[in-house]
Every structure is written in structure tokens, then in C-alpha cells.
Amino acid sequence: MGFCYGVRRALRLLDEFSQRYGKIQTLGHIVHNEQVVEKLSVKGISPVNRIEDIHSSVVAITTHGIGPRVLSELQSRSPQIVDTTCPWVYREQKAAKRLAEAGFSVVIFGDADHPEVKGVLEWAGEGGRVAQKLSLKHLYDRIPLRLAILSQTTQNPQVFKEFVRKLVDEFLPSGIELRIINTICDATQRHQAAAIELASTVDVMIVVGGKGSANTRRLAEICLAQGIATHQVETAKDLQTSWFPGKCRVGVTAGASTPDEVIREVVDKLKN
């Protein structure tokens, strides 16, 4: 649990570049965790929401990545770019681009409002769509003859499998060429599998992570789906004593952008 490779890599890159160049602005939050963002601000690394607000000579692309249009505009404005795009997101972007160029209409299974999905959708071109439901009928007037399916990197693997199974049952008999690439990152799959295993042994689960973190939210959802009382907290201050009467065992897990010290504080408060 806690920081995945992509987040650790991003923070290492930012630390190296901030020591070399000083002030850095990030186009959006580098990760969806307020404690991480606050800690970075002390080093002079701060987020902006729009390219128009950039006034630093060094700009960082966040772990969620960006689309080609935003990248082109950023390159035209900034002499120095630090690209902290998660390697799994980068793989997803390249797959979307490659499939679109090969003539496939690309569907990304994920959250339409998430910055990762917005960026990948740009790489997917005009035929790109985002599927949030277990169906494609609401996305196209006529289902394309060549269809490619990708997943947001932090999706629940079981839900993605169900989505793919429905597509195969619905569209393969009609002769559609269907290409499916599993772009869910291995850290997400390990985190979720470990959370499910832990949830089966406890009376209540505590999931630690930012309110805006998709992978943390997914962890809470899958724990709740096991029939276990589950609560998501951002810090130890969010813990409530009313959650624990009659509970003998408490399980703790955390999202991929949650700092180790925040997890330790939650565990220490639970112990005390």
C-alpha cells in the first residue's frame, strides 16, 4: 500500500529539477493528495490549473499525463518541461494513438472527468469515446467495425473484465473486429487484491488517501463490496470513534498517492 512506482518516480524527478532550477509549476496536481501537494509547495513546487497561468520557466506534466493538443501548447510556452507521466499512463496513451492510427475507434473504460482519461482521449483521436457504463450503445449512433478497448489505469480489474465480457457477447457475433488491451497498472491490481484479502479477515476497513484520488476511491469501493464496513480518510484527524464499537479487528490500506507518514499516523492513532 502507499506510493506506487509512478508516484515515487514523479516525486524524485521533481526533487531533482527543483534543486537544479528552483521554482516549478505543475499543470494540475502532481497527484491527487493534498498532503503531497502541500509538502511540495514548501520546495517551491506549486500547481496551476490552466496553461495561461504558467509564469515559471520550468513546468511539470503530472503523473496523469496530458493530451497532444495540451502538450503542443505547453511546448510553445515553456523552455523546460519535466514529464512525470506515470509509465503505465504513457503506455496507455501510446496504445490509444497507435490503435487510432490503425483505423480503430478507441473506447477508454473509466471516469470521463479524470485528467488521465481526458489526456488519453485526446490521443485516441476523433473516434475516441469514454465508457462509464457497461454498454457502448449510448456512445455511437452505429458501432464501428473496428473497435479497441482500453482501461483507465486505476480501474477495478473485475469490473473491466465484466465490461469486456459483455462487449464480446454483444459484438463479436456481428463480425466486428474487437481489440482489447489491459492497461490497468500492476500496482493497482496488487493493491486491490491485497485489500480484498485483508477485508475478509477484519471487522472494519480504513482506506487512507486523498478525496480526489481515483485509485483510493476504488479501494474503498471494493472493500465495501466485500460486505465490510469501510471508511475512507485523508488523515488521522478524519478517524471517528463511532466507527469502532464492537469491532475487534481493523484493516488498513492506502491509495497509491498516499505518503507513508500519513499511513503511519493513521495506524498509530488506531493503536492508541
ROVOVEX-279755 format. One line per field, with one value per residue (C-alpha): residue in three letters; x, y, z. Coordinates in Angstrom, 3 decimals. Last residue first. Example, Ala and Ser with C-alpha at 12.3 -4.5 7.8 and 13.67 -1.06 7.14 Angstrom:
2
code = c(SER/ALA);
c1 = c(13.670/12.300);
c2 = c(-1.060/-4.500);
c3 = c(7.140/7.800);
END
This chain:
272
code = c(ASN/LYS/LEU/LYS/ASP/VAL/VAL/GLU/ARG/ILE/VAL/GLU/ASP/PRO/THR/SER/ALA/GLY/ALA/THR/VAL/GLY/VAL/ARG/CYS/LYS/GLY/PRO/PHE/TRP/SER/THR/GLN/LEU/ASP/LYS/ALA/THR/GLU/VAL/GLN/HIS/THR/ALA/ILE/GLY/GLN/ALA/LEU/CYS/ILE/GLU/ALA/LEU/ARG/ARG/THR/ASN/ALA/SER/GLY/LYS/GLY/GLY/VAL/VAL/ILE/MET/VAL/ASP/VAL/THR/SER/ALA/LEU/GLU/ILE/ALA/ALA/ALA/GLN/HIS/ARG/GLN/THR/ALA/ASP/CYS/ILE/THR/ASN/ILE/ILE/ARG/LEU/GLU/ILE/GLY/SER/PRO/LEU/PHE/GLU/ASP/VAL/LEU/LYS/ARG/VAL/PHE/GLU/LYS/PHE/VAL/GLN/PRO/ASN/GLN/THR/THR/GLN/SER/LEU/ILE/ALA/LEU/ARG/LEU/PRO/ILE/ARG/ASP/TYR/LEU/HIS/LYS/LEU/SER/LEU/LYS/GLN/ALA/VAL/ARG/GLY/GLY/GLU/GLY/ALA/TRP/GLU/LEU/VAL/GLY/LYS/VAL/GLU/PRO/HIS/ASP/ALA/ASP/GLY/PHE/ILE/VAL/VAL/SER/PHE/GLY/ALA/GLU/ALA/LEU/ARG/LYS/ALA/ALA/LYS/GLN/GLU/ARG/TYR/VAL/TRP/PRO/CYS/THR/THR/ASP/VAL/ILE/GLN/PRO/SER/ARG/SER/GLN/LEU/GLU/SER/LEU/VAL/ARG/PRO/GLY/ILE/GLY/HIS/THR/THR/ILE/ALA/VAL/VAL/SER/SER/HIS/ILE/ASP/GLU/ILE/ARG/ASN/VAL/PRO/SER/ILE/GLY/LYS/VAL/SER/LEU/LYS/GLU/VAL/VAL/GLN/GLU/ASN/HIS/VAL/ILE/HIS/GLY/LEU/THR/GLN/ILE/LYS/GLY/TYR/ARG/GLN/SER/PHE/GLU/ASP/LEU/LEU/ARG/LEU/ALA/ARG/ARG/VAL/GLY/TYR/CYS/PHE/GLY/MET);
c1 = c(-3.624/-3.380/-5.813/-3.915/-0.626/-2.125/-3.466/-0.165/1.768/-0.417/0.203/3.957/4.000/2.507/-0.736/-0.572/-1.045/-4.033/-3.983/-4.945/-5.817/-7.759/-9.374/-10.115/-12.270/-15.171/-17.937/-17.636/-15.307/-16.870/-18.185/-14.586/-14.179/-10.983/-10.719/-7.854/-5.690/-5.532/-7.454/-9.940/-12.060/-14.367/-15.417/-17.889/-17.260/-19.696/-16.965/-18.335/-17.316/-13.706/-14.062/-15.484/-12.881/-10.056/-11.707/-11.841/-8.118/-7.429/-9.478/-7.799/-9.875/-10.636/-6.971/-5.951/-6.257/-8.766/-9.911/-11.623/-13.900/-14.478/-11.347/-10.160/-12.003/-11.073/-7.381/-7.775/-9.827/-7.265/-4.393/-6.156/-6.837/-3.262/-1.838/-4.149/-3.383/0.351/0.030/-1.417/-4.728/-3.947/-5.444/-5.617/-8.700/-9.094/-12.503/-13.075/-16.853/-18.402/-21.886/-21.247/-18.318/-20.491/-22.742/-21.045/-17.581/-18.774/-20.423/-17.232/-15.160/-17.331/-17.269/-13.481/-13.266/-15.403/-13.100/-9.957/-11.220/-9.999/-6.792/-5.051/-8.111/-8.966/-8.520/-10.915/-10.413/-13.215/-13.030/-16.461/-17.672/-20.993/-23.571/-25.014/-22.115/-21.656/-25.051/-24.939/-21.485/-22.508/-21.254/-21.421/-18.555/-17.370/-15.184/-15.027/-12.321/-13.252/-11.935/-8.480/-7.442/-4.531/-7.053/-8.997/-5.785/-5.474/-9.090/-8.779/-5.722/-7.310/-10.393/-13.739/-14.693/-14.026/-13.001/-13.268/-11.494/-13.006/-10.886/-12.305/-9.729/-8.157/-4.512/-3.760/-6.385/-4.795/-1.317/-2.504/-4.563/-1.695/0.754/-1.507/-1.985/1.769/2.257/-0.371/1.550/4.839/3.243/3.661/6.371/7.444/9.558/9.325/11.850/11.512/7.778/5.205/5.219/5.904/2.828/0.634/1.892/1.431/-2.111/-3.026/-1.207/-3.067/-1.778/-0.336/-1.855/1.558/1.647/3.410/5.912/6.709/10.051/10.491/7.613/4.762/2.048/-1.463/-2.449/-1.645/-4.527/-4.977/-1.718/0.101/3.054/6.633/8.627/10.081/7.476/4.843/5.926/4.826/1.436/0.904/1.826/-0.565/-3.325/-3.241/-4.441/-1.005/1.062/-1.927/-2.640/-0.072/2.808/4.834/8.498/10.657/14.319/16.172/18.618/17.268/13.724/14.672/15.972/13.061/10.531/12.101/12.110/8.484/7.445/9.376/7.809/4.363/4.924/6.425/3.389/3.153/1.039/0.000);
c2 = c(4.373/1.679/3.445/6.712/4.991/3.347/6.680/8.452/5.657/5.981/9.750/9.150/6.714/9.289/8.365/8.540/4.806/4.568/3.127/0.034/-0.509/-3.394/-3.131/-6.174/-6.343/-4.109/-3.842/-0.062/1.042/3.557/5.884/6.703/8.737/8.908/12.043/13.525/10.525/11.856/11.574/9.014/6.469/4.301/0.708/-1.609/-4.978/-6.612/-7.466/-4.684/-2.178/-3.281/-2.938/0.571/1.787/0.593/2.314/5.595/5.301/4.617/7.631/10.055/13.216/12.569/11.848/8.592/6.150/3.279/2.063/-1.335/-2.774/-6.229/-7.930/-11.109/-10.904/-7.222/-8.174/-10.413/-7.773/-5.086/-7.288/-7.885/-4.152/-3.113/-5.806/-4.805/-1.120/-1.847/-3.892/-0.944/-1.384/-1.050/-4.396/-4.130/-5.292/-5.451/-6.136/-6.637/-6.588/-9.608/-9.447/-12.393/-10.457/-7.535/-8.401/-11.373/-9.848/-6.478/-8.017/-9.917/-6.741/-4.841/-7.756/-7.928/-4.175/-4.613/-7.388/-5.344/-2.347/0.748/2.584/2.519/3.753/0.899/0.332/-1.097/-1.084/-1.264/-1.886/-2.136/0.930/0.715/2.980/6.010/5.636/6.240/5.321/1.796/1.152/-0.693/-1.450/2.233/4.695/4.399/7.204/7.715/8.154/8.204/11.742/10.997/8.410/10.583/13.205/10.535/9.526/13.053/13.251/9.778/10.742/14.054/12.294/13.737/10.848/8.213/4.935/2.452/4.118/3.346/3.653/3.617/1.627/2.734/1.832/5.453/5.211/1.987/3.503/6.685/4.811/2.368/5.264/6.933/3.684/3.099/6.678/6.043/2.952/4.880/7.554/10.967/12.887/14.961/17.930/20.631/23.455/26.245/26.699/28.356/26.511/23.198/23.698/24.320/21.159/19.116/20.433/19.358/16.029/15.002/15.182/12.820/11.631/11.666/15.434/17.381/19.707/23.282/25.110/28.776/29.710/32.010/29.466/30.807/30.656/26.930/26.476/24.762/25.756/23.616/24.576/23.366/25.895/23.345/24.196/23.763/20.134/19.297/20.929/18.961/15.689/16.375/17.366/14.055/13.671/13.531/16.201/18.495/20.356/21.664/21.697/24.849/24.680/27.150/26.283/25.110/22.396/21.530/21.791/19.506/16.698/16.942/16.964/13.882/12.017/12.973/11.654/8.388/7.780/8.409/6.022/3.309/3.243/5.229/3.618/0.000);
c3 = c(20.749/18.106/15.778/16.212/15.368/12.264/10.973/11.678/9.922/6.799/6.693/7.102/4.175/1.801/-0.024/-3.832/-4.492/-2.168/1.314/3.296/6.942/8.483/11.923/14.066/17.174/16.185/18.797/18.936/16.102/13.709/16.423/17.387/14.202/12.133/9.978/12.019/11.078/7.514/4.227/5.466/3.604/5.730/5.115/6.902/5.236/2.803/0.309/-1.935/0.744/0.291/-3.487/-3.209/-0.709/-2.959/-5.943/-4.045/-3.356/-7.049/-8.128/-5.715/-5.227/-1.550/-0.930/0.692/3.578/3.422/6.844/6.840/9.540/11.007/9.667/7.867/4.528/4.180/4.140/1.075/-0.755/0.111/-1.108/-4.441/-4.825/-4.110/-6.415/-9.291/-8.827/-8.734/-11.942/-13.858/-15.654/-19.369/-20.416/-24.187/-26.079/-29.862/-31.374/-35.074/-35.511/-37.227/-35.733/-33.414/-31.887/-30.770/-27.853/-26.192/-26.654/-25.381/-22.318/-21.485/-21.858/-19.358/-16.913/-17.218/-16.552/-13.433/-12.220/-12.949/-10.878/-12.701/-11.806/-15.208/-17.105/-19.418/-23.137/-25.721/-29.493/-32.060/-35.784/-37.428/-35.562/-33.606/-35.239/-33.457/-31.040/-27.307/-25.779/-27.210/-25.776/-22.609/-19.105/-18.199/-17.819/-21.407/-22.739/-26.505/-29.123/-32.821/-33.287/-31.909/-29.298/-28.115/-26.972/-25.063/-23.294/-21.885/-20.699/-19.149/-17.114/-16.074/-14.608/-15.705/-18.006/-15.357/-16.970/-19.830/-22.733/-26.136/-29.286/-32.811/-34.740/-38.012/-37.393/-36.468/-33.713/-32.455/-32.270/-30.539/-27.944/-27.298/-26.915/-24.339/-22.365/-22.256/-21.035/-18.346/-17.236/-17.230/-14.991/-16.590/-14.702/-17.719/-16.631/-19.301/-19.838/-22.437/-21.760/-23.998/-27.335/-25.597/-23.408/-26.426/-28.115/-24.928/-24.472/-28.006/-27.681/-24.492/-20.933/-18.310/-15.012/-13.290/-13.762/-16.511/-14.877/-15.891/-15.590/-16.615/-14.312/-15.331/-16.083/-15.515/-19.201/-19.192/-16.771/-13.412/-11.766/-9.189/-6.947/-6.485/-4.450/-2.040/0.624/-2.097/-2.479/1.069/0.485/-2.745/-1.022/1.848/-0.590/-2.450/-6.025/-7.635/-9.450/-9.019/-12.248/-14.718/-12.266/-11.590/-10.653/-8.680/-8.180/-11.294/-10.198/-6.760/-8.115/-11.005/-8.792/-6.330/-9.139/-10.714/-7.385/-6.749/-10.144/-9.714/-6.297/-7.810/-10.729/-8.505/-6.224/-3.011/-0.300/0.000);
END
